[in-house]
Amino acid sequence: MSTEKQPKKRSKKKKMLLSAIAVLVIGGACGGGGYVYAHSISGPPAEEKPDLPKLVLKDGDEVEAPANGKLTHTEKYKVTYHPIDKTFTTNLRGDSGFAQVDLAVSTFYDETVIEALTDHDIAIRNAIVLELANTDGLELETVAGKEALAVRLRDRINATLKEKTGFGGIAEVYFTKLVLQ
């Protein structure tokens, strides 16, 4: 008789253990399903937008930038000019000499763009030097060549700012000094 009772006790313990595991598995599945369902209703978490600069109107009011980043009717915005500190000196492409350049930039956006210029000064200076070094000296002997370089510098600065901050914002680049030798 004692041999018959022991197997029954073991089977009761086994059933209780299996029942507890089953409850845990089912409870975990229900909890996971509820979590997935709750997130499918609310959608994916919203991506945080970078703190984008605002356009500054001539009266000083600030407005949101267009979603596509393209500005039209720029005459209604206030222009802010900012000199880039220190002279750039670099060899030009080939054996066409070297250039010494002082630059300034303009923007229609708030101080966020100017702050980004100063925060990322090293990266921006590097981009400018690389673009200057990739320029032929003969190109800079004409007004059209200088204007083309200013556009390339603007695009290079904006690309660097976009990489570092998510937004460019430079409208124009100006030469305040340009010496070729």
C-alpha positions in Angstrom: 0.0 0.0 0.0 2.7 2.4 0.8 4.2 1.9 -2.7 0.9 3.0 -4.4 0.6 6.3 -2.5 4.1 7.6 -3.3 3.5 7.7 -7.1 0.2 9.5 -6.6 1.9 12.2 -4.5 4.6 12.7 -7.1 2.0 13.0 -9.9 0.0 15.6 -7.8 3.2 17.7 -7.4 4.0 17.3 -11.1 0.5 18.4 -12.0 0.7 21.4 -9.7 4.1 22.4 -11.1 2.9 22.0 -14.7 -0.2 24.0 -13.9 1.9 26.8 -12.4 4.1 26.9 -15.5 1.1 26.9 -17.7 -0.4 29.9 -15.8 2.9 31.8 -16.1 3.2 31.1 -19.8 -0.4 32.1 -20.5 -0.1 35.2 -18.3 3.1 36.2 -20.1 1.5 35.7 -23.5 -1.6 37.7 -22.5 0.6 40.5 -21.1 2.8 40.6 -24.2 -0.3 40.6 -26.4 -1.8 43.4 -24.5 1.4 45.5 -24.8 1.5 44.9 -28.5 -2.2 45.7 -28.9 -1.9 48.9 -26.9 1.0 50.2 -29.0 -0.7 49.3 -32.2 -3.6 51.5 -31.3 -1.5 54.5 -30.3 0.9 54.0 -33.2 4.6 54.1 -33.1 6.3 56.5 -30.7 6.5 60.0 -32.3 10.0 60.9 -33.4 11.4 63.9 -31.7 11.9 66.8 -34.1 15.1 68.7 -33.7 14.7 72.2 -32.3 14.4 73.9 -35.7 15.2 77.6 -36.1 12.3 80.0 -36.8 12.2 82.5 -39.7 12.4 86.1 -38.5 10.0 88.5 -40.2 11.2 92.1 -40.8 9.0 93.2 -37.9 10.8 90.8 -35.6 8.1 88.2 -35.3 9.2 84.6 -35.7 7.3 82.1 -37.9 7.8 78.4 -38.6 10.0 77.4 -41.5 8.3 75.8 -44.5 8.3 72.0 -44.3 10.2 71.6 -47.5 12.9 74.1 -46.4 12.5 76.2 -49.6 12.1 79.9 -49.0 10.0 82.1 -51.3 9.4 85.8 -51.0 12.5 86.3 -49.0 12.0 90.1 -49.0 9.6 89.8 -46.1 12.3 88.3 -43.8 14.9 90.0 -41.8 18.5 89.3 -42.9 21.1 88.6 -40.3 24.8 88.9 -41.3 27.5 87.1 -39.4 31.3 87.2 -40.1 33.2 84.0 -39.8 36.2 84.7 -37.6 39.7 84.2 -38.7 41.2 84.4 -42.2 41.2 81.2 -44.3 44.5 80.5 -46.1 44.9 77.5 -48.3 46.7 76.3 -51.4 44.5 76.2 -54.5 44.0 73.1 -56.7 47.0 72.3 -58.9 49.9 74.7 -58.9 47.6 77.8 -59.1 48.9 79.5 -56.0 47.1 80.1 -52.7 44.2 82.2 -51.5 43.5 84.2 -48.3 39.8 84.6 -47.7 37.6 86.3 -45.1 34.0 85.3 -45.2 30.6 86.4 -43.8 27.3 84.6 -44.1 23.6 85.7 -44.0 20.5 83.9 -42.8 16.8 84.6 -42.5 16.5 82.5 -39.4 16.8 83.2 -35.7 19.9 83.0 -33.6 19.8 79.2 -33.6 21.7 79.2 -37.0 24.4 81.5 -35.8 24.8 79.5 -32.6 25.2 76.4 -34.7 27.9 78.1 -36.7 29.9 78.9 -33.6 29.2 75.5 -32.0 30.5 73.6 -35.0 33.2 76.1 -36.0 35.9 73.4 -36.5 33.8 71.3 -38.8 32.6 74.3 -40.8 36.1 75.7 -41.1 37.3 72.3 -42.4 34.5 72.2 -45.0 35.4 75.7 -46.2 39.2 74.9 -46.4 38.4 71.7 -48.4 36.2 73.6 -50.8 38.8 76.3 -51.3 41.6 73.8 -51.8 39.5 72.1 -54.5 39.2 75.4 -56.4 41.4 76.4 -59.4 43.0 79.8 -59.1 42.0 80.7 -62.7 38.4 80.3 -61.7 38.7 83.0 -59.1 40.0 85.6 -61.5 36.5 86.1 -62.8 33.4 87.5 -61.0 31.4 84.4 -62.2 34.0 82.1 -60.7 33.9 83.9 -57.4 30.1 83.8 -57.4 30.2 80.0 -58.1 32.6 79.5 -55.3 30.3 81.4 -52.9 27.4 79.1 -53.9 29.6 76.0 -53.3 30.8 77.3 -50.0 27.1 78.1 -48.9 26.1 74.5 -49.9 29.1 73.0 -48.1 28.4 75.0 -44.9 24.7 74.1 -45.0 25.6 70.4 -45.6 27.9 70.5 -42.5 25.2 72.2 -40.4 22.6 69.7 -41.5 24.9 66.8 -40.6 25.6 68.3 -37.2 22.3 69.9 -36.3 19.6 68.6 -38.7 19.2 72.1 -40.3 21.3 74.4 -42.5 19.8 77.9 -42.8 22.6 79.8 -44.5 21.2 81.9 -47.4 24.4 83.5 -48.8 28.2 83.5 -48.4 30.0 86.8 -48.9 33.7 87.5 -49.4 34.9 90.3 -47.2 38.5 89.7 -48.3 39.9 87.6 -51.2 43.6 87.7 -52.0 45.1 85.4 -54.6 48.8 84.7 -55.1 
